[in-house]
Structures are given as C-alpha cells and as structure tokens.
C-alpha cells in the first residue's frame, strides 16, 4: 500500500475542474469507502472532480465496480490487463462481461498488448484483446487500450476487428507519426505523467499534435508520477502537475486545457456534473 507520507506536496488548485481519465484507486491503497473518499477529497481540493478507476485483474475488476458505488466521483473500467491474460478462462470472460455491463462502468479496459513484460504470450494477449474489442462493441462502451512496445500490432488488430466507435489510448506512448495515425482514425489519446518527463522528446512532440476533443489527461496512479516529483507515489491529486506542464507544451492556458479535456472525458465516458455530485 502506498504511504501518504511519500506523496508529493499538493499542487495549487486548477481554476476549473478536470477529470482523471485513468487511475487505480485500489493500488493507491484506497481499500474501502473511507479510503476512496479521502483520496477523492484530496483530489477535489486541487480541482480533480472525477476519476475513472481501472481494473487490472479479476479481483480488481470486482473491486472497481464496487468502488464506483461508494462515491459519486468514481467511475470504473473493467477488463483483464494484457499481462494477466495467459490464464484467462471462459469463466473469467463470463464474469468480465457481467461486470463491464454495470451502469457506472464507463469503459472496457484496460486491454491491449504489452510486449515489454514477459508475463503473457503474445498469442494469448492478442486473443484476449480481440475478445475485449468485441465486448466493447456489444456493450456500446469505449475501449481503453494499454499499448506498450506493441504499436504496430495494436493498430493492426483494431483495424482487423473493426474498432468500436470510441477508442482511448491510455497513457499514450507513441511518437508523432503514431499520434497522427490515431487522430486520423478518430481515436482519443490520454496523456499521463510520462509526457512531463524531459527525456520523453518523441512523446512530447506527439502531444502537441493532438487536437482538443481527442485529448484526455490521467495519472495512472500510483504509477508515473509527473515531473518534478518523479519517483514519488502518485495519486489523482497530482493530475494538475501534468495539466500545467502539458498546457505549457501545447501553448494553451491551463484552464483551457483542463476544461477541454474534461469535456472530452464527459463526452466519451458519458457522464456529467450531475453524475459526480456528492449526494451523501
């Protein structure tokens, strides 16, 4: 469980609310309703109005659906992470389909391909990825993609299977050429703290090419803490660091970028201010 004492100092609040399009509240240590509320209260204090908490394995898939019912600011995404697909069973598929159909599950994800870690054979990953693409289309929900060192196959399989109407590249990691291909295809690109890393030149060039309306921001917490606090524990409250750095990179006002990315999140995930209002 991440220690709150290892968290960066809270950033100054953003002038307008922003949505964290991809986080892992369970991995951040928010194990129960009180923990979720505390994490979201810290985020709200700096302008993060809502989060999408994303499943990693089967236990996490069950948890995120439950957590989305604990706090109105929390939504969920359900899938089996590509590194977990080696032992994916028919029973897993049946349960994932049931969980992904829950009302506050706003995406099928994160699914895709990960050729960096040697945890699941490529064939198993590709079969699971194709199945998740089909599930997203059957449920009419966005597909949230994990793509690590697998750009060519991720895009090729999307084309072969016919992509769902909404595709989100979580923690986009491609270069300018891939960004152009994704933008031209109508995909949405979500940028995490990695875009603030000063040695991520190709990624930063890509981020400048993505138009408003196809850009989201995320933390992927507890991972990928943004500059200048790289190496510390991440959580949704750190999102303003990424928003501000990305705004400078793109030549935008931070309020403009926050408002635009939040509008995109509300459109692609299908929620609005009334859905996130605290009713406790």
C-alpha positions in Angstrom: 0.0 0.0 0.0 1.5 3.4 -1.0 2.3 5.6 2.0 0.7 9.1 2.0 3.9 10.4 3.6 5.6 9.6 0.2 3.2 11.8 -1.7 4.4 15.0 -3.4 3.1 18.2 -2.0 -0.3 19.1 -3.3 -0.2 21.4 -6.3 -2.1 24.7 -6.4 -5.7 24.1 -7.4 -6.7 24.3 -11.1 -9.0 27.2 -12.0 -11.5 24.8 -13.5 -12.3 21.1 -12.7 -10.5 18.3 -14.5 -11.2 14.5 -14.9 -8.6 11.9 -14.2 -9.3 9.6 -17.1 -7.3 6.6 -15.7 -6.2 5.7 -12.2 -6.0 2.6 -10.0 -7.6 3.6 -6.6 -7.1 0.1 -5.2 -3.4 0.1 -6.0 -3.2 3.6 -4.4 -4.3 2.0 -1.1 -7.9 3.2 -1.1 -9.2 -0.2 0.0 -12.6 0.8 1.5 -15.2 3.6 1.2 -13.4 5.8 3.7 -10.1 5.4 1.8 -11.8 6.2 -1.5 -13.5 9.3 -0.1 -10.2 10.6 1.4 -8.4 10.1 -1.9 -11.1 11.8 -3.8 -11.3 14.7 -1.3 -7.6 15.3 -1.7 -8.1 15.4 -5.5 -11.2 17.6 -5.3 -9.2 20.1 -3.2 -6.9 20.8 -6.2 -9.6 20.7 -8.9 -9.9 17.0 -9.9 -13.6 16.5 -10.0 -13.9 12.8 -11.0 -11.8 9.7 -11.7 -12.1 6.5 -13.8 -10.6 3.7 -11.7 -9.4 0.8 -13.9 -9.2 -2.9 -13.3 -6.0 -4.9 -13.6 -7.0 -8.5 -12.7 -10.2 -10.3 -11.8 -10.2 -9.2 -8.1 -9.6 -5.6 -9.2 -12.5 -5.9 -11.7 -14.9 -6.8 -8.9 -13.4 -4.1 -6.7 -13.7 -1.2 -9.2 -17.4 -1.9 -9.8 -18.0 -1.9 -6.1 -15.9 1.3 -5.6 -17.9 3.2 -8.2 -20.9 2.8 -5.9 -19.1 4.2 -2.9 -18.5 7.7 -4.2 -20.3 9.6 -6.9 -17.0 11.0 -8.2 -15.8 7.5 -9.1 -16.4 5.6 -12.3 -15.0 2.3 -13.4 -13.4 0.5 -16.3 -13.3 -3.3 -16.5 -11.1 -5.7 -18.4 -8.2 -8.1 -17.9 -4.8 -6.4 -18.3 -2.8 -7.9 -21.2 -0.1 -9.2 -18.8 -2.8 -11.2 -17.0 -4.2 -13.0 -20.0 -2.1 -16.2 -20.0 -4.6 -18.0 -17.8 -7.8 -16.2 -18.9 -10.7 -18.7 -18.7 -14.3 -18.9 -20.1 -15.5 -18.2 -16.5 -13.4 -15.0 -16.5 -15.0 -13.9 -19.7 -18.5 -14.5 -18.4 -17.8 -12.6 -15.2 -16.0 -9.7 -17.0 -19.0 -9.3 -19.4 -21.3 -9.1 -16.4 -19.1 -6.6 -14.6 -18.5 -4.5 -17.6 -22.2 -4.1 -18.2 -22.7 -2.4 -14.8 -24.1 1.2 -15.1 -21.2 3.0 -13.7 -18.6 1.1 -15.7 -17.8 3.6 -18.5 -15.2 1.7 -20.5 -13.9 -1.8 -21.3 -10.3 -1.6 -20.2 -7.5 -1.7 -19.9 -6.9 -4.2 -22.6 -4.5 -4.4 -25.4 -0.9 -5.6 -25.8 2.2 -5.4 -23.7 5.4 -6.7 -25.3 7.7 -5.2 -22.7 6.9 -7.6 -19.8 7.2 -11.3 -20.5 4.2 -12.3 -18.4 1.7 -13.5 -21.1 2.4 -15.0 -24.5 1.7 -12.7 -27.4 -0.9 -15.1 -28.8 -2.8 -15.1 -25.5 -2.7 -11.3 -25.3 -3.9 -10.9 -28.9 -6.8 -13.3 -28.4 -7.9 -11.5 -25.2 -7.5 -8.2 -26.9 -9.8 -9.3 -29.8 -12.3 -10.6 -27.3 -12.3 -7.2 -25.4 -12.8 -5.3 -28.6 -15.9 -7.4 -29.4 -17.1 -6.9 -25.8 -16.8 -3.1 -26.1 -18.8 -3.2 -29.3 -21.5 -5.4 -27.9 -21.9 -3.2 -24.8 -21.6 0.0 -26.7 -18.9 1.3 -24.4 -15.5 2.8 -25.1 -12.4 0.6 -25.5 -9.5 1.6 -23.3 -6.2 0.4 -24.7 -2.9 -0.5 -22.9 -0.1 -0.4 -25.5 3.5 -1.0 -24.5 6.1 -1.7 -27.2 3.3 -3.1 -29.4 2.1 -0.2 -31.5 2.0 -2.0 -34.9 0.0 -5.0 -33.6 -2.3 -2.9 -31.5 -3.3 -0.8 -34.5 -3.4 -3.7 -36.9 -5.8 -5.8 -34.7 -8.0 -2.7 -34.2 -8.3 -2.4 -38.0 -8.9 -6.2 -38.5 -11.6 -6.4 -35.9 -13.2 -3.0 -36.8 -12.7 -0.6 -33.9 -15.5 0.4 -31.6 -17.0 3.8 -32.0 -14.8 5.2 -29.2 -11.2 4.1 -28.7 -9.0 5.5 -25.9 -5.2 5.0 -25.9 -4.5 5.1 -22.2 -1.0 6.5 -21.3 -0.3 7.2 -24.9 3.3 6.2 -25.6 3.7 6.6 -29.4 5.6 9.2 -31.4 4.3 11.9 -33.7 3.6 9.5 -36.6 1.5 7.2 -34.4 -0.3 10.2 -32.9 -1.3 11.4 -36.4 -2.5 7.9 -37.4 -4.6 7.7 -34.2 -6.0 11.2 -34.6 -6.9 10.5 -38.2 -8.7 7.3 -37.1 -10.7 9.3 -34.6 -9.1 7.8 -31.5 -8.8 9.6 -28.2 -5.3 9.9 -26.7 -4.8 10.1 -23.0 -1.6 11.5 -21.6 -0.1 10.7 -18.2 2.8 12.0 -16.2 5.2 10.5 -18.7 4.5 13.4 -21.0 6.2 15.7 -18.4 9.4 13.7 -18.5 12.1 15.9 -20.1 13.7 12.9 -21.8 10.4 11.9 -23.5 11.0 14.0 -26.5 9.1 11.9 -29.1 6.1 11.7 -26.7 6.1 15.4 -26.1 6.2 16.1 -29.8 3.2 13.8 -30.2 1.2 15.6 -27.5 1.5 18.8 -29.4 -0.3 17.3 -32.4 -3.5 16.1 -30.7 -6.5 18.4 -31.2 -8.8 19.4 -28.4 -11.7 16.9 -28.4 -9.3 14.0 -28.8 -7.1 14.5 -25.7 -7.6 13.3 -22.2 -5.3 13.6 -19.1 -4.7 10.9 -16.5 -2.5 9.9 -13.6 -2.3 6.1 -14.0 -1.7 6.3 -10.2 0.1 5.1 -8.2 2.5 4.9 -11.2 4.1 7.5 -13.4 4.2 10.5 -11.0 4.8 13.6 -13.1 7.8 15.9 -13.1 9.1 17.4 -10.9 8.1 14.7 -8.4 9.0 11.6 -10.5 9.8 8.7 -8.2 7.3 9.6 -5.5 3.9 7.9 -5.0 1.3 9.1 -7.4 -2.5 9.7 -6.8 -5.3 11.6 -8.6 -4.4 14.8 -6.6 -1.2 15.0 -8.7 -3.0 15.5 -12.0 -2.6 19.3 -12.0 1.1 18.9 -12.4 0.6 17.1 -15.7 -2.2 19.5 -16.8 0.0 22.5 -16.3 3.1 21.0 -17.9 1.1 19.8 -20.9 -0.6 23.2 -21.3 2.8 25.0 -21.5 4.0 22.4 -24.0 0.9 22.9 -26.2 0.8 26.7 -25.8 -2.5 26.6 -24.1 -3.9 28.2 -20.9 -4.2 25.6 -18.1 -7.9 26.4 -17.7 -8.5 25.9 -21.4 -6.7 22.5 -21.4 -8.5 21.4 -18.2 -11.9 22.4 -19.5 -11.3 20.8 -22.9 -10.1 17.5 -21.6 -12.9 17.3 -19.0 -15.5 18.0 -21.8 -13.9 15.2 -23.8 -14.0 12.9 -20.8 -17.7 13.6 -20.2 -18.4 13.0 -23.8 -16.5 9.8 -24.3 -17.4 8.3 -20.9 -21.0 9.6 -20.9 -21.1 11.3 -17.5 -21.6 14.9 -16.4 -21.6 17.1 -13.4 -24.9 15.7 -12.1 -23.4 12.2 -12.1 -20.4 13.2 -10.0 -22.2 15.4 -7.4 -21.8 14.2 -3.8 -25.2 13.0 -2.6 -24.2 11.8 0.8 
